[in-house]
């Protein structure tokens, strides 16, 4: 099935922004990757900055919705945290270019376009903060630096997009489970022999980023 021109532009932008950065990607290069003329490119994207902002809003919106689904109805803060970490790892491994763009290029946006992107990012990170706070209240987490620990865990999980290879020695499920365990250890809430419900996380990620 042929890919519509607008989607080709988006795919080309994600690929190039992830590889070369927003400022390192030229309009002619973007048009060539999308198999369009430079003149017709603007019909499908507006400005290059608006294209970047749209990609970031879409990716963050999907991530926020997926995380909400994965932890819906989960009372145990350790399971909530484990699912959030596993879902983040699965997403960054499966969508490395999109997630690299979101993680790296927010500084390229002007204040007007940056604001809604940052609001989505903050809403997503609040899910993590709420899980950590719940664990501290219930006495199952014991870190003395919850905010710093949360930021460190997010940075750790973001890195998966840069190095994970599907043909490597570690399966994606094993990686997600290991990262969840590392997160619980960092929070002082490790549960030996118990990992998050990966089936739920896999299903949510697959449904959220289903092609078409």
C-alpha positions as CSV (number, residue, x, y, z in Angstrom):
1,X,0.0,0.0,0.0
2,X,1.3,3.4,-1.0
3,X,2.2,5.8,1.9
4,X,0.3,9.1,1.7
5,X,2.5,12.2,1.1
6,X,1.8,13.7,4.5
7,X,2.9,10.5,6.2
8,X,6.0,10.3,4.0
9,X,7.0,13.7,5.2
10,X,6.5,12.7,8.8
11,X,8.5,9.5,8.4
12,X,11.3,11.4,6.6
13,X,11.4,14.1,9.3
14,X,11.5,11.5,12.2
15,X,14.4,9.7,10.4
16,X,16.4,12.8,9.7
17,X,15.7,14.7,12.9
18,X,16.8,11.6,14.9
19,X,20.0,11.1,12.8
20,X,21.1,14.7,12.2
21,X,19.1,16.8,14.6
22,X,16.4,19.4,13.8
23,X,18.9,22.2,12.9
24,X,21.1,19.8,11.0
25,X,18.3,18.8,8.6
26,X,17.7,21.0,5.6
27,X,14.4,21.5,3.7
28,X,15.9,20.2,0.5
29,X,17.1,17.1,2.3
30,X,13.7,16.6,3.9
31,X,12.0,16.9,0.6
32,X,14.3,14.5,-1.1
33,X,13.8,11.9,1.7
34,X,10.0,12.3,1.4
35,X,10.2,12.1,-2.4
36,X,8.6,15.5,-2.9
37,X,9.7,18.8,-4.3
38,X,10.8,21.5,-1.9
39,X,7.8,23.7,-3.0
40,X,5.2,21.0,-2.4
41,X,6.7,20.0,0.9
42,X,5.2,23.0,2.7
43,X,1.7,21.9,1.7
44,X,2.1,18.9,3.9
45,X,4.0,20.3,6.9
46,X,3.6,24.0,7.4
47,X,7.0,25.1,8.7
48,X,9.8,22.8,9.7
49,X,9.3,23.8,13.3
50,X,5.6,23.1,13.2
51,X,6.4,19.6,11.8
52,X,8.8,19.0,14.7
53,X,6.2,20.2,17.2
54,X,3.5,18.0,15.7
55,X,5.8,14.9,15.8
56,X,6.6,15.6,19.5
57,X,3.0,16.2,20.5
58,X,1.9,13.0,18.7
59,X,4.6,10.8,20.3
60,X,4.1,12.2,23.8
61,X,0.4,12.0,23.6
62,X,0.6,8.3,22.6
63,X,3.1,7.7,25.4
64,X,0.9,9.4,28.0
65,X,-2.2,7.5,26.9
66,X,-0.3,4.2,26.8
67,X,1.1,4.7,30.3
68,X,-2.3,5.6,31.6
69,X,-3.7,2.4,30.2
70,X,-0.9,0.3,31.5
71,X,-1.3,1.4,35.1
72,X,-5.1,1.9,35.2
73,X,-6.5,0.3,38.3
74,X,-3.0,-0.8,39.6
75,X,-2.9,0.1,43.4
76,X,0.6,-1.4,44.2
77,X,3.1,1.4,43.7
78,X,5.8,-1.2,42.9
79,X,3.8,-2.7,40.1
80,X,2.8,0.8,38.8
81,X,6.5,1.8,38.7
82,X,7.5,-1.5,37.2
83,X,4.9,-1.1,34.4
84,X,5.9,2.5,33.7
85,X,9.5,1.6,33.4
86,X,8.8,-1.5,31.3
87,X,6.5,0.5,29.0
88,X,9.1,3.3,28.6
89,X,11.8,0.7,27.7
90,X,9.5,-1.1,25.2
91,X,8.5,2.1,23.6
92,X,12.0,3.5,23.2
93,X,13.2,0.1,21.8
94,X,10.4,-0.1,19.3
95,X,10.2,3.5,18.3
96,X,13.9,4.7,18.7
97,X,13.8,7.5,16.2
98,X,10.6,9.1,17.4
99,X,11.6,8.9,21.1
100,X,15.1,10.3,20.3
101,X,13.5,13.3,18.7
102,X,11.2,13.9,21.6
103,X,14.0,13.5,24.2
104,X,16.6,15.6,22.3
105,X,14.9,18.3,20.3
106,X,12.5,20.2,22.6
107,X,15.1,23.0,22.9
108,X,14.7,23.6,19.1
109,X,11.1,24.8,19.6
110,X,10.1,28.4,20.1
111,X,8.2,29.2,23.4
112,X,4.8,29.1,21.7
113,X,5.3,25.7,20.2
114,X,7.3,24.4,23.1
115,X,4.6,25.0,25.7
116,X,2.1,22.3,24.8
117,X,5.0,19.8,24.3
118,X,6.3,20.5,27.7
119,X,2.8,20.2,29.2
120,X,2.5,16.7,27.7
121,X,6.0,15.7,29.0
122,X,5.2,17.0,32.4
123,X,1.9,15.2,32.5
124,X,3.7,12.0,31.6
125,X,6.4,12.5,34.2
126,X,3.7,13.1,36.8
127,X,2.6,9.5,36.5
128,X,6.1,8.5,37.5
129,X,6.2,11.0,40.3
130,X,2.8,9.9,41.6
131,X,3.9,6.3,41.7
132,X,7.1,7.2,43.6
133,X,5.2,9.4,46.0
134,X,2.6,6.6,46.6
135,X,5.4,4.1,47.3
136,X,7.0,6.5,49.8
137,X,3.7,7.1,51.6
138,X,3.0,3.4,51.9
139,X,6.6,2.6,53.1
140,X,7.5,0.4,50.1
141,X,10.0,2.9,48.6
142,X,12.8,4.3,50.7
143,X,14.8,6.8,48.6
144,X,15.8,10.1,50.2
145,X,16.0,11.8,46.8
146,X,12.8,10.9,45.0
147,X,12.9,13.6,42.4
148,X,16.6,13.0,41.5
149,X,16.0,9.2,41.4
150,X,13.0,9.6,39.1
151,X,15.0,11.8,36.7
152,X,17.9,9.4,36.7
153,X,15.6,6.5,35.9
154,X,14.0,8.4,33.0
155,X,17.4,9.2,31.6
156,X,18.4,5.6,32.0
157,X,15.4,4.3,30.1
158,X,15.7,7.0,27.4
159,X,19.1,5.6,26.6
160,X,17.6,2.4,25.3
161,X,16.7,4.1,22.0
162,X,20.4,4.7,21.4
163,X,21.8,1.2,21.9
164,X,19.2,-1.5,21.9
165,X,19.5,-3.9,19.0
166,X,16.7,-6.6,18.4
167,X,19.4,-9.1,17.3
168,X,21.4,-8.6,20.5
169,X,21.8,-11.3,23.2
170,X,19.1,-9.8,25.4
171,X,15.4,-10.1,24.5
172,X,13.3,-7.0,24.8
173,X,11.2,-8.6,27.5
174,X,14.3,-9.5,29.5
175,X,15.5,-5.9,29.1
176,X,12.3,-4.4,30.2
177,X,12.0,-6.6,33.2
178,X,15.7,-6.0,34.2
179,X,15.2,-2.2,33.9
180,X,12.1,-2.5,36.1
181,X,14.1,-4.3,38.7
182,X,16.9,-1.7,38.5
183,X,14.3,1.0,39.1
184,X,12.8,-0.7,42.1
185,X,16.3,-1.2,43.5
186,X,17.1,2.5,43.1
187,X,13.9,3.3,44.9
188,X,14.5,0.9,47.7
189,X,11.6,-1.3,46.8
190,X,13.0,-4.4,45.2
191,X,10.9,-7.5,45.1
192,X,13.1,-10.5,44.3
193,X,11.7,-12.8,41.7
194,X,8.8,-10.5,40.9
195,X,8.5,-8.4,37.7
196,X,5.8,-6.2,36.2
197,X,3.1,-7.6,34.0
198,X,4.9,-7.4,30.7
199,X,1.9,-8.8,28.8
200,X,-0.1,-5.7,29.6
201,X,2.8,-3.4,28.7
202,X,3.4,-5.2,25.4
203,X,-0.2,-5.1,24.4
204,X,-0.6,-1.4,25.2
205,X,2.6,-0.5,23.2
206,X,1.5,-2.6,20.2
207,X,-1.9,-1.0,20.1
208,X,-0.6,2.5,20.6
209,X,1.9,2.4,17.8
210,X,0.0,0.1,15.4
211,X,0.8,1.1,11.8
212,X,-2.0,2.9,10.1
